[in-house]
Amino acid sequence: MNAPHLQIYPTAQAAGIALAAELRALVARQPDVVIGFPTGGTPRQLYAELARLAREDKVDWSQVRGFNLDEYWPLASEHPASFRSFMLHNLIEPAGFDADLLRIPSGEVATEEIDAHIAAYQASIREAGGIYLQLLGIGLNGHIGFNEPGSPATSRARLVELAEVTRNRARAQFGEDEVPSHGITLGIADILDAERVTVMAFGAEKAQAVCAALEGAIDSSCPASLLRRHPNVTWMLDTEAAQELGMFN
Ligand code: F6R
């Protein structure tokens, strides 16, 4: 197995600033680099810092090509809780990414079109030359993307049923509306295909999942543990998310 790189920061903001600086250097070398993007609370400070760099230092992100990990299904793209809306408001508009170059699975496709939609999404990743850097958050249950516990290491992009803990956590974003029962997600094998992976986890609520991923068994009960099969993974944690790791106890 491969030892992951572990970086521990005092706060999520400090981690966001460090990762944004890394992305800035990456884009300076290769403006059209292919990045895999997550949504949710975890990357917010990173995306805010990418926007600040665009505003204050005139960093140009407009050639970056990107593929989002996942989207709720069924869900209208314009729904305020869709991952498309999240990307528009948190990254594309404030940081000046080109919306046409950042692809997101669609929550709007009809049941009979899902397979073709997913095949086309995977084909565009291949045509782009694959994902160079896959950014990830981790769920309370150790999920990555919408690969819930039980997802095999060989899983590919597909429609999945969301775990109850995932739907409960999403409730606040949906207000009066039902949280969708399903999601379209890249699979674990797709994530492992990326050249490099960076996982972010912040806050005490993630400490158990982080510990299971880094120190527990490598199996599908904690999908993030399967990242230990990848040769180049960096974990960026804050002190709270790192607090259950053996090395600190
Ligand atoms: C989101 C995604 C999920 C989240 C995870 C953590 O695109 O793929 O796996 O990264 O659920 O969510 P937050 O960051 O909201 O705690």
Boltz pocket constraint, residues with backbone or C-beta under 6 A from the ligand:
constraints:
  - pocket:
      binder: B
      contacts: [[A, 37], [A, 38], [A, 39], [A, 40], [A, 41], [A, 42], [A, 43], [A, 69], [A, 70], [A, 83], [A, 136], [A, 137], [A, 138], [A, 139], [A, 140], [A, 143], [A, 144], [A, 145], [A, 146]]
      max_distance: 6.0
